[in-house]
Structure formats: structure tokens, C-alpha cells
Amino acid sequence: MFDLVIRNGHVATASDVFDADIGIRNGRIVQIGERLEPGIEEIDATGHFVLPGGIDSHVHLAQNSGDGIVMADDFETGTRSALYGGNTCVMPFCLQAKGQSLREALTAYHALADGNCFTDVSFHMIISDPSSSVLGQELPALVADGYSSFKVFMTYEGLRLNDAEIISTMDVARRTGARVMVHCENEDAIRYLIGLHEASGNVRPLAHATTRPVAVEREATHRALSLAEIVDIPVVIVHVSNGAAIDEIRAARRRGRMVIAETCPQYLMLTADDLDGMDWEGAKFVCSPPPRDRKEQEACWTGLQTGAFELFSSDHCPFRYDDPAGKLNAKGRQSFRHVPNGIPGVETRLPILFSEGVMKGRIDLAQFVALTSTNHAKAYGLTHKGRIAIGMDADIAIWDPQIRRIIRHADLHDGADYSPYEGTEIRGWPVSVVLGGRIMLKDGLLRGRKGDGQYRKRSTARS
């Protein structure tokens, strides 16, 4: 007898769509077929899509965000919100402070996550202080322990690395098989533009977008790809927002480079005009890179349709708006540059792409599965996740394509106090979620418990 059987579903993988029952035992998928024997528990998925649980490989939870600024989501609220959005695994960033060892940072971050998660989690590391001991000893040892990805920044003073530091950090990836992610924006150009804006009194939230124009991202993308080519490693370019950066990625691939590219809902749904709200309402939409315009939205959609992007992530980086420890902190300090960069979106990532992509015919169901789950597992070494196949973790989301819903933050489950997608009409929503064979969400009702989600080590690109 199976522990759980999901019956009569329309099953989708990254390459195929078919009708089948799924038999689950001991947390794994053990049989896929028709008219399977009974299970101790059963879910009737008639009329529904049965998909791999979403993997959001770009989220920020409980991250130190600077003096007086508090991130809106901890691991409890963030993973609960992710679960309601059809996700079974999220990958937050563990930020190394200047002078801090990576092991110390990870120990503290694990303490925040342990026993508090509704989904599985796996951490990326952010390298802010690439000392000789970090690069020579600590980072290689941690990669061997299953922390097989790390991120470097080309922007944010105090966090960005210079080119020599990026090359040195990339060289660790070359030696260990780790995956490097790069946030591509030219900080020196941004600081120049900020100076011009503040000198002229242009300090409202919209100025955030005009101080981070497309050229700032395009140049940094070209430079990051060039550095990766010099070191001879694959690279992940995260949260790509525009056609010019996509062109740089395509050009690198034509040179034979392996480049994994990611985009996010904000670059499909928002524009820079959203930052021009009444009073300081535009601060709700401040993120980096910023939203662009309709032309760049279409470029990103085309990228999703044609394979320029392998990954669709939320870049969930939540702050409260009406809170002096959040977005309105900047109003008191009277400059856009004090607005915490980031927006919430882990719960709405999948519904937005399902509704705007699958249900409107821009992408098909197999592309949706690849962009939201399978490719994330492959890119970051989550060996038993991201697919519905025998032997895989039974991480499954069951979708009702007939549900119509208006996004309202009051109906969401994160710790923020707004959604940047408020009022957006969605068609299709996950109604039940299974994590490791355990029913976490059924017919929209929470059955799982905090702590059911576990930390997952990962393999390297060479494994």
C-alpha cells in the first residue's frame, strides 16, 4: 500500500504532459501509472494540473539589512508564504558580514531556520569579504560540505567586490565545481548618477530607476561574463531586467560560454512609472535592478519564450512599507537612496507566471515547469528535486486552472504589509501542496506544521 496516491491528475514535467496516478512511499515517488492500488491517504486531482513543487532559488529571508532596517519575513513567515504559492523549496542567501567567517555566518543563519520552515530550504552564500583564508580554506571546505553556490555583488557600497576580488572568488568555483551568481550593476556609475540627482533635489523614489538605467546593468553584465570567461567557469546572471543584458548573455553563449540567466515577475509586471506614486508610495516598488518600461517587459517575455532564461525566481526581498524600519525610513531621511531595495513576491511568483504565461498562451505547461522548478534543481545541485519521476522527492503542487483570484495582500501570508501586484487578476492557483510525501496544504487549508521543512545539502556542478 502507498502512503499517498494522487489520482486522476494532468501531470506535467519539463518535457512531457500526461494523465496518470502517482504513488508515494517513504517520501519518494515510487510509481506512476493508471489505476494504482490504494493509498493510506489519497488526493483526487481530477481536472487539476499535477506539477513538481516550485523551487524559488532567489529569496531573501531574515537577512541583516542595515542600521534601523528590518526585513519583513523570517523563515516561518517566508516559507509559509512560499508554500501557499505552490513552492516546496526555497533558497535564501546567507550574508557574510565584513570580517566574519563564512562558517560563523552559516551557523547563525541555520539557527534562524532550524525548526521554523514550512518548505525545504538550501542556502546560497554571499561573499562580501573574500580574504585569503576565506578563498583558500573556508569556501572550498564549505562547498565540499554541500554549500555549492555563492553570490557576488557588483553594486552596493560595502558589499560589492572589485574585479580582482570577483576573479579570485570565481577561481574557487573553477577549482571546486561551485556555482557563482552575479548581481550585475555598475556601482561607480550609480554613485555618479545619485550625486547628480541629489544635487538637483531629485530625491523621490522614481529617481531610484533613473540612477540605475539599462546601461548600468548592460555594462556590468558584459563585465561579469568577461570575467567568467577569463576564469573559464559557468556563471549565473541573476534578475535580468532588459533586452540589452539579454543580448550580452546571448553573445556570450555564441562564444561557447555556459551562462544561466534568471528573470523575475517584477520585470514582466511592473514599470519604472510605478515608482512615481503619490507621496512616497513609489517606494513600494524600489528594487534593483529597477523595473523598466513596456519595451523591456516584452524583451523579458521573449527571453522566457525563446530560452534566453532558464530560471524564473521571485527575488523575494520583503520590507514593510508603512514602517520606520522599512520603506518609509527613506522619507524621514529625505532621499530615495535610503529606501531598502527589494519587494515581496515569493507567494505570487508562480501564480503570476501561470496566469500571464500558461493561461495566456505565452509559454506552455512544460516550459512553466522547467522555468519554475526543474531548471532550478539542475542549476544548483538539488539532486532529487524538481521532477515528477520515480525515485524523486515527492514534492508536488496541485493546481486548479479554473480559479480566478485578485491578488490582495490581505489574502497572502508573508510578513510585509503590501503586495506590488495588488489588484492583479490571476487565473489558476495551487490548491494542494505535498512536501516529501506529506500533505502540507490541501484544498487551500494548511495541514503541515512549522518545522516540516528541512535543510537540504546539494551536490556541485561536477557531481
Backbone torsions as a table, in degrees:
resi	resn	phi	psi	omega
1	MET	NA	141.6	177.3
2	PHE	-80.8	154.1	171.3
3	ASP	-69.7	-38.3	-177.6
4	LEU	-149.0	137.9	171.2
5	VAL	-123.8	129.9	171.3
6	ILE	-102.7	116.4	-170.6
7	ARG	-108.3	147.8	165.7
8	ASN	65.4	25.2	-178.3
9	GLY	-89.5	160.6	173.5
10	HIS	-95.9	97.1	-169.8
11	VAL	-86.3	137.6	178.0
12	ALA	-127.8	137.5	169.4
13	THR	-118.7	-176.2	179.6
14	ALA	-73.0	-6.8	-178.1
15	SER	-131.7	-8.4	-171.8
16	ASP	-153.4	156.4	175.0
17	VAL	-135.1	130.0	-175.7
18	PHE	-157.8	161.8	177.0
19	ASP	-94.9	132.3	-177.9
20	ALA	-167.5	163.1	166.4
21	ASP	-95.4	154.7	178.3
22	ILE	-124.9	123.2	177.9
23	GLY	-101.7	132.5	-173.4
24	ILE	-124.7	135.3	175.9
25	ARG	-146.0	135.8	178.7
26	ASN	53.3	38.5	174.1
27	GLY	81.5	-1.3	-178.4
28	ARG	-120.4	156.5	172.7
29	ILE	-77.7	122.8	-176.6
30	VAL	-116.4	-15.7	178.3
31	GLN	-155.9	141.3	175.0
32	ILE	-131.9	123.2	-178.2
33	GLY	179.3	-161.3	-179.1
34	GLU	-108.2	145.3	174.9
35	ARG	50.5	52.4	178.6
36	LEU	-66.6	157.6	177.5
37	GLU	-63.4	165.3	-174.3
38	PRO	-63.3	159.4	172.3
39	GLY	-117.9	158.6	175.5
40	ILE	-59.9	-39.4	171.6
41	GLU	-124.1	152.5	178.4
42	GLU	-140.0	148.6	173.0
43	ILE	-124.0	126.5	175.7
44	ASP	-89.8	113.2	-177.5
45	ALA	-103.7	25.1	179.0
46	THR	-55.8	128.1	179.5
47	GLY	79.1	3.7	-177.4
48	HIS	-116.1	158.8	173.8
49	PHE	-91.2	136.3	178.1
50	VAL	-112.3	110.8	-171.3
51	LEU	-123.7	157.2	170.0
52	PRO	-58.7	141.5	176.0
53	GLY	-56.4	142.5	179.9
54	GLY	-62.9	143.9	171.5
55	ILE	-117.7	114.2	177.9
56	ASP	-100.8	103.7	-172.3
57	SER	-90.8	14.6	179.1
58	HIS	-146.7	87.1	176.6
59	VAL	-137.0	154.2	176.9
60	HIS	-121.1	121.6	-179.9
61	LEU	-132.3	137.6	173.2
62	ALA	49.1	38.6	-175.7
63	GLN	-96.9	136.4	176.6
64	ASN	-61.2	125.2	-171.0
65	SER	-121.3	11.2	177.3
66	GLY	110.4	168.2	-176.4
67	ASP	-60.9	126.6	175.1
68	GLY	78.0	1.2	-178.7
69	ILE	-112.2	133.3	-179.1
70	VAL	-126.1	126.3	176.2
71	MET	-67.0	142.5	-171.8
72	ALA	-76.6	-23.6	-176.0
73	ASP	-115.2	131.9	164.4
74	ASP	-95.9	-169.8	-177.1
75	PHE	-69.8	-31.8	179.6
76	GLU	-66.4	-55.2	-176.3
77	THR	-70.4	-37.1	-177.6
78	GLY	-66.8	-44.5	-179.1
79	THR	-75.9	-29.4	175.1
80	ARG	-64.9	-43.6	177.1
81	SER	-61.9	-42.2	177.9
82	ALA	-59.9	-42.6	-179.8
83	LEU	-60.0	-47.6	179.4
84	TYR	-62.1	-22.8	177.6
85	GLY	-90.4	9.6	175.7
86	GLY	91.2	14.0	-179.6
87	ASN	-97.4	146.4	175.1
88	THR	-118.9	-7.2	176.8
89	CYS	-151.1	136.4	173.4
90	VAL	-127.3	154.6	-176.5
91	MET	-125.6	91.3	178.6
92	PRO	-81.5	171.2	-177.7
93	PHE	-106.0	129.9	172.5
94	CYS	-95.7	113.0	-174.0
95	LEU	-89.6	121.6	173.4
96	GLN	-80.6	122.1	174.3
97	ALA	-77.1	157.2	176.8
98	LYS	-57.2	130.2	178.8
99	GLY	83.0	-3.4	-177.2
100	GLN	-95.0	142.3	174.3
101	SER	-75.0	152.0	177.9
102	LEU	-64.2	-39.8	-179.6
103	ARG	-62.6	-40.2	177.6
104	GLU	-63.8	-43.3	179.3
105	ALA	-62.6	-43.6	-179.2
106	LEU	-67.0	-38.3	178.3
107	THR	-61.0	-44.4	179.3
108	ALA	-66.7	-37.6	-177.8
109	TYR	-72.0	-39.5	175.0
110	HIS	-59.5	-38.5	-179.7
111	ALA	-62.3	-32.3	177.2
112	LEU	-72.5	-31.3	-175.2
113	ALA	-89.5	-35.1	-170.0
114	ASP	-59.2	124.9	177.6
115	GLY	79.2	4.4	-173.8
116	ASN	-117.7	4.9	-168.6
117	CYS	-105.6	140.4	173.7
118	PHE	-96.3	-14.3	173.5
119	THR	-123.9	165.7	169.1
120	ASP	-67.4	155.2	178.9
121	VAL	-136.8	155.4	172.0
122	SER	-151.2	138.2	-169.4
123	PHE	-98.9	138.5	158.1
124	HIS	-89.8	152.8	171.9
125	MET	-101.2	143.0	170.2
126	ILE	-103.7	122.1	-178.4
127	ILE	-95.6	109.2	178.6
128	SER	-109.2	-15.4	-176.0
129	ASP	-137.9	79.0	-175.0
130	PRO	-80.5	67.7	179.2
131	SER	-70.1	168.5	-179.5
132	SER	-63.0	-35.7	179.2
133	SER	-71.7	-36.5	177.2
134	VAL	-63.9	-49.3	-175.6
135	LEU	-76.6	-32.8	-175.3
136	GLY	-84.7	-29.9	-173.4
137	GLN	-126.8	-56.5	-168.4
138	GLU	-68.0	-49.2	-176.4
139	LEU	-64.3	-46.8	176.4
140	PRO	-58.7	-38.0	179.2
141	ALA	-66.3	-38.6	179.9
142	LEU	-70.9	-36.9	175.4
143	VAL	-60.0	-43.4	178.2
144	ALA	-63.0	-26.8	178.9
145	ASP	-83.9	0.9	176.1
146	GLY	105.8	3.8	174.0
147	TYR	-93.8	79.2	-161.8
148	SER	-99.2	19.9	176.3
149	SER	-147.5	146.8	176.0
150	PHE	-148.9	157.0	-173.2
151	LYS	-117.9	142.5	172.4
152	VAL	-124.0	150.3	-178.0
153	PHE	-112.6	141.0	172.9
154	MET	-104.4	2.7	178.7
155	THR	-136.1	176.0	-176.3
156	TYR	74.2	105.3	178.9
157	GLU	-59.7	135.3	-177.2
158	GLY	91.5	-13.1	179.3
159	LEU	-121.9	-31.9	-175.9
160	ARG	-67.2	152.2	172.7
161	LEU	-107.7	149.1	173.4
162	ASN	-81.3	174.2	-173.8
163	ASP	-60.8	-40.1	179.9
164	ALA	-63.7	-39.5	178.6
165	GLU	-68.7	-37.3	177.4
166	ILE	-64.1	-45.2	178.6
167	ILE	-59.5	-43.8	-179.5
168	SER	-63.6	-39.0	179.0
169	THR	-70.2	-41.3	175.9
170	MET	-61.0	-33.0	-179.2
171	ASP	-65.0	-31.5	173.9
172	VAL	-63.0	-40.3	177.0
173	ALA	-63.4	-38.7	178.3
174	ARG	-61.3	-40.4	-176.9
175	ARG	-78.6	-26.6	-172.0
176	THR	-109.8	-15.1	-175.3
177	GLY	83.4	12.7	178.3
178	ALA	-72.5	165.2	179.1
179	ARG	-104.7	129.9	179.2
180	VAL	-104.5	130.6	174.8
181	MET	-109.6	141.9	-177.9
182	VAL	-129.3	128.8	168.9
183	HIS	-89.2	114.7	-170.0
184	CYS	-104.3	98.3	168.1
185	GLU	-151.2	141.4	-176.9
186	ASN	-84.7	106.1	-174.9
187	GLU	-65.1	-37.8	-178.8
188	ASP	-64.3	-40.5	177.5
189	ALA	-66.7	-39.6	178.8
190	ILE	-62.5	-44.5	-179.3
191	ARG	-64.6	-36.5	175.5
192	TYR	-61.0	-47.3	-178.6
193	LEU	-68.3	-36.4	175.8
194	ILE	-60.6	-42.9	178.2
195	GLY	-58.8	-43.8	178.2
196	LEU	-62.7	-44.2	-178.3
197	HIS	-64.5	-45.9	-177.6
198	GLU	-69.3	-34.1	178.1
199	ALA	-64.2	-29.8	-179.5
200	SER	-94.6	1.8	179.7
201	GLY	81.4	12.2	180.0
202	ASN	-88.7	87.6	-169.3
203	VAL	-123.2	7.0	-178.5
204	ARG	-78.1	167.4	-174.0
205	PRO	-54.3	-33.6	-179.8
206	LEU	-57.7	-28.8	-179.8
207	ALA	-62.6	-22.6	176.1
208	HIS	-57.5	-41.4	-178.8
209	ALA	-70.5	-39.9	-175.9
210	THR	-78.5	-14.2	173.1
211	THR	-90.6	-4.1	177.3
212	ARG	-129.6	62.4	-176.1
213	PRO	-71.3	172.2	-178.8
214	VAL	-54.8	-39.9	-176.9
215	ALA	-59.9	-33.5	179.0
216	VAL	-63.8	-40.4	178.9
217	GLU	-76.8	-40.8	-178.8
218	ARG	-60.8	-47.2	-178.7
219	GLU	-61.5	-45.1	-178.1
220	ALA	-67.6	-35.4	176.5
221	THR	-62.3	-46.0	177.5
222	HIS	-58.9	-42.5	-177.7
223	ARG	-68.4	-43.2	178.8
224	ALA	-61.4	-42.2	178.9
225	LEU	-66.5	-36.1	178.0
226	SER	-66.6	-43.2	179.0
227	LEU	-63.6	-40.9	177.9
228	ALA	-64.8	-34.7	178.0
229	GLU	-68.6	-39.2	178.0
230	ILE	-62.3	-43.8	-179.6
231	VAL	-77.8	-21.3	-179.7
232	ASP	69.6	58.9	175.8
233	ILE	-132.9	155.7	165.5
234	PRO	-67.1	160.3	-179.2
235	VAL	-148.7	150.2	174.9
236	VAL	-107.1	123.1	174.4
237	ILE	-99.9	115.5	-171.5
238	VAL	-92.9	161.1	177.2
239	HIS	33.4	61.2	177.7
240	VAL	-74.3	134.4	-170.0
241	SER	-117.7	-3.0	-169.1
242	ASN	-157.1	164.9	-176.5
243	GLY	-67.8	-34.1	-179.1
244	ALA	-65.3	-40.8	176.5
245	ALA	-66.5	-37.7	175.7
246	ILE	-60.8	-41.0	178.8
247	ASP	-60.6	-39.5	177.7
248	GLU	-63.1	-40.4	179.6
249	ILE	-65.6	-44.3	179.0
250	ARG	-63.6	-39.4	179.4
251	ALA	-64.1	-40.8	177.8
252	ALA	-63.2	-40.4	178.3
253	ARG	-64.9	-36.8	177.2
254	ARG	-64.1	-25.7	175.7
255	ARG	-82.1	2.4	177.8
256	GLY	92.8	10.0	-178.5
257	ARG	-84.9	146.9	173.6
258	MET	-91.1	113.0	-179.6
259	VAL	-126.9	126.1	173.5
260	ILE	-102.3	128.8	-175.8
261	ALA	-120.9	145.9	-175.8
262	GLU	-128.7	141.6	166.7
263	THR	-131.4	177.8	-168.4
264	CYS	-141.4	163.2	-177.5
265	PRO	-57.3	-35.4	-175.9
266	GLN	-61.4	-25.6	-178.7
267	TYR	-88.3	-2.8	173.5
268	LEU	-105.2	-25.0	-167.5
269	MET	-117.7	-24.0	-175.5
270	LEU	-112.5	161.0	171.4
271	THR	-132.4	169.1	177.9
272	ALA	-59.3	-27.1	179.1
273	ASP	-60.3	-26.5	179.1
274	ASP	-64.8	-21.8	179.1
275	LEU	-79.0	-4.5	-176.6
276	ASP	-101.6	40.7	-177.5
277	GLY	-76.2	168.4	177.9
278	MET	-61.4	147.4	-178.9
279	ASP	52.1	-122.2	178.0
280	TRP	-111.7	21.2	-179.5
281	GLU	-59.1	-27.9	179.0
282	GLY	-61.4	-19.9	178.6
283	ALA	-62.0	-24.2	178.5
284	LYS	-59.1	-24.4	-171.9
285	PHE	-107.5	9.3	-179.2
286	VAL	-75.8	117.3	173.5
287	CYS	-150.6	168.6	-177.5
288	SER	-132.7	130.8	-8.2
289	PRO	-58.8	157.3	-179.1
290	PRO	-78.5	161.9	169.7
291	PRO	-58.8	152.4	-174.4
292	ARG	-108.0	-116.0	179.9
293	ASP	-138.5	-178.4	-175.3
294	ARG	-62.2	-36.1	179.0
295	LYS	-61.4	-44.1	-179.3
296	GLU	-72.5	-30.9	172.3
297	GLN	-57.6	-47.0	-179.4
298	GLU	-64.3	-36.0	177.5
299	ALA	-62.7	-38.5	179.0
300	CYS	-70.9	-38.8	174.5
301	TRP	-61.2	-43.7	178.1
302	THR	-61.5	-39.2	177.2
303	GLY	-61.1	-39.3	176.8
304	LEU	-66.2	-39.0	-176.1
305	GLN	-73.2	-30.6	-170.1
306	THR	-107.7	4.9	175.3
307	GLY	92.0	6.1	174.8
308	ALA	-64.3	-32.1	178.9
309	PHE	-109.3	133.2	170.4
310	GLU	-95.7	-25.7	-171.0
311	LEU	-123.3	137.8	172.1
312	PHE	-124.4	109.3	-175.1
313	SER	-121.5	168.3	-178.3
314	SER	-89.6	-27.4	-165.0
315	ASP	48.5	42.4	177.7
316	HIS	-58.3	114.7	-178.8
317	CYS	-142.8	80.4	-162.5
318	PRO	-90.4	135.6	169.5
319	PHE	-132.8	148.9	173.6
320	ARG	-73.2	148.8	178.5
321	TYR	-86.1	-59.2	-173.9
322	ASP	-84.4	67.1	-172.7
323	ASP	-160.1	127.0	179.2
324	PRO	-64.7	-14.8	174.6
325	ALA	-94.4	10.7	-179.3
326	GLY	-129.2	-134.4	-172.2
327	LYS	-65.4	-35.0	-177.1
328	LEU	-75.3	-4.7	172.5
329	ASN	-52.6	-35.9	-176.1
330	ALA	-71.7	-29.5	-179.7
331	LYS	-63.8	-42.2	177.9
332	GLY	-65.6	-28.3	179.9
333	ARG	-95.5	-2.2	167.3
334	GLN	60.7	41.7	171.3
335	SER	-160.9	139.5	178.5
336	PHE	-58.3	-27.1	-174.3
337	ARG	-71.1	-7.7	176.1
338	HIS	-95.9	-1.7	177.6
339	VAL	-70.0	125.6	175.6
340	PRO	-58.8	130.8	-177.2
341	ASN	-81.7	120.1	175.8
342	GLY	143.8	152.2	179.6
343	ILE	-135.7	154.9	175.5
344	PRO	-77.4	154.2	179.1
345	GLY	177.6	7.2	-175.8
346	VAL	-66.4	-31.6	-177.9
347	GLU	-81.2	-26.1	-175.4
348	THR	-100.7	-6.1	-179.2
349	ARG	-53.6	-57.9	-175.5
350	LEU	-67.0	-47.7	177.8
351	PRO	-57.5	-37.1	179.2
352	ILE	-64.0	-48.0	-178.2
353	LEU	-69.5	-35.8	177.9
354	PHE	-63.3	-47.4	-176.7
355	SER	-70.4	-51.1	-175.8
356	GLU	-78.3	-25.9	-177.8
357	GLY	-97.1	-65.7	-175.0
358	VAL	-69.3	-52.3	-173.0
359	MET	-71.0	-20.9	176.5
360	LYS	-100.3	6.9	172.8
361	GLY	78.5	12.2	179.0
362	ARG	-75.9	-37.6	176.1
363	ILE	-133.9	162.6	177.6
364	ASP	-98.2	176.7	-174.0
365	LEU	-65.0	-38.0	179.0
366	ALA	-64.7	-40.7	176.2
367	GLN	-62.2	-40.6	178.4
368	PHE	-58.3	-47.1	-179.7
369	VAL	-61.6	-44.1	179.9
370	ALA	-62.1	-46.9	-174.6
371	LEU	-69.4	-26.6	-171.7
372	THR	-109.1	-9.8	-176.4
373	SER	-146.2	-65.1	-170.6
374	THR	-58.7	-46.3	-177.6
375	ASN	-67.5	-30.8	177.7
376	HIS	-65.8	-45.2	179.0
377	ALA	-61.7	-42.4	-179.5
378	LYS	-66.9	-43.7	-176.7
379	ALA	-65.1	-33.3	-171.5
380	TYR	-116.9	15.0	170.4
381	GLY	74.4	29.0	173.6
382	LEU	-86.6	85.5	-162.1
383	THR	-58.4	-40.7	-172.9
384	HIS	-105.1	20.3	-176.6
385	LYS	-122.7	165.8	171.5
386	GLY	89.7	1.7	-179.5
387	ARG	-143.0	150.6	168.6
388	ILE	-98.4	102.4	-177.9
389	ALA	-159.7	156.2	-179.8
390	ILE	-61.8	132.8	-179.5
391	GLY	94.4	-11.0	-179.1
392	MET	-84.1	157.6	172.1
393	ASP	-55.9	138.8	179.6
394	ALA	-82.4	69.4	176.5
395	ASP	-106.0	106.7	-167.3
396	ILE	-139.7	137.8	173.7
397	ALA	-117.8	133.2	-179.1
398	ILE	-108.7	121.8	-172.2
399	TRP	-109.4	138.7	170.9
400	ASP	-101.7	108.5	-176.6
401	PRO	-74.2	-8.8	-177.5
402	GLN	-92.7	-11.4	179.2
403	ILE	-64.3	135.3	171.3
404	ARG	-118.8	129.7	-174.4
405	ARG	-145.0	143.6	171.7
406	ILE	-96.4	127.6	178.1
407	ILE	-67.5	120.2	173.7
408	ARG	-133.4	131.2	-177.1
409	HIS	-60.2	-29.0	179.0
410	ALA	-60.3	-22.1	-179.7
411	ASP	-95.5	-5.9	-177.8
412	LEU	-91.6	177.9	-168.0
413	HIS	-128.7	12.7	178.2
414	ASP	-85.6	179.6	-176.7
415	GLY	-94.8	1.3	177.5
416	ALA	-76.1	178.5	179.1
417	ASP	-119.4	17.6	177.3
418	TYR	-162.2	163.8	168.1
419	SER	-121.7	134.4	176.2
420	PRO	-66.7	-11.3	-177.7
421	TYR	-108.5	19.4	-179.7
422	GLU	-51.4	129.5	177.4
423	GLY	89.8	-5.2	179.1
424	THR	-72.8	131.2	178.1
425	GLU	-85.3	130.1	-177.0
426	ILE	-118.2	138.5	172.3
427	ARG	-116.6	116.7	-177.7
428	GLY	101.5	130.9	-177.6
429	TRP	-155.0	145.3	175.8
430	PRO	-70.5	133.3	-177.9
431	VAL	-110.1	-27.0	178.5
432	SER	-138.9	144.1	-178.8
433	VAL	-135.9	133.1	178.9
434	VAL	-115.8	128.8	179.6
435	LEU	-120.2	114.8	179.5
436	GLY	55.8	36.7	179.7
437	GLY	82.8	-4.3	-179.9
438	ARG	-98.9	129.4	177.6
439	ILE	-73.3	112.6	-179.7
440	MET	-94.5	-33.4	-177.6
441	LEU	-140.7	127.1	178.5
442	LYS	-134.5	124.0	-178.9
443	ASP	52.3	39.9	176.7
444	GLY	81.1	-0.4	-177.9
445	LEU	-106.7	135.5	-178.4
446	LEU	-73.7	123.9	174.7
447	ARG	-113.2	-27.5	-179.9
448	GLY	-74.6	172.3	-177.3
449	ARG	-125.0	153.1	171.6
450	LYS	-55.5	131.0	-177.0
451	GLY	101.6	-11.8	176.0
452	ASP	-68.6	-28.6	175.8
453	GLY	-77.1	142.8	-175.2
454	GLN	-123.0	159.3	173.1
455	TYR	-78.3	139.1	-178.3
456	ARG	-121.3	120.1	171.1
457	LYS	-71.7	160.7	-176.5
458	ARG	-131.5	159.6	173.9
459	SER	-86.2	169.0	176.0
460	THR	-93.5	173.0	179.9
461	ALA	-62.7	-22.2	-178.1
462	ARG	-86.7	-15.6	-173.2
463	SER	-74.1	NA	NA
